[in-house]
């Protein structure tokens, strides 16, 4: 499997997890949120392949967005994976300090990832290699998810219903877009006679 196909498959799986995990958290168990680290990791490894399949047509926005997304997602994956062990390891006054530092790192990583996401998505739209309609769904859904999740985590006390609903909705919508982008990227990578940089119509047919 070449890197483009690997990235496409990872994007498809990440998108499916982004759809499934919020539903599991809502209707089965809140512990399922730990699977978001797996989704973020799959999304992380999918990015170079999605960039590659566009053959450089996503330009500077795509390249810079890719770097920022990689940095932001790496930090977020580490934070999500380490949240429960860290919480169990500290107590008392130290826990308040750790929680404050955790929120600061998470907020900074989310901001970097958000800016990178917008730049990477802008590059995809300019490249016109992957389907624009699903790129918009992916972009708007994940922007909504990141912004609303960050806002929800900043609240204390009773959380308004809208603040509780928007993050999973954003992840589900963004996951649908990402899964369809992964499917289109797989088709492009599989078409050996087609150059992804010069035949964008293959992704939208």
ABEGO torsion letter per residue (X at the ends): XBAAAAAAAAAAAAAAAAAAAAAAAAAABAAAAAAAAAAAAAAAAAAAAAAAAAGGAAEAAAAAAAAAAAAAAAAAAAAAAAAAAAAAABBEAAAAAAAAAAAAAAAAAAAAAAAAAAAAAAAAAAAGABBAAAAAAAAAAAAAAAAAAAAAAABBEBBBAAAAAAAAAAAAAAAAAAAAAAAAAAAAAABAABBAAABAAAAAX
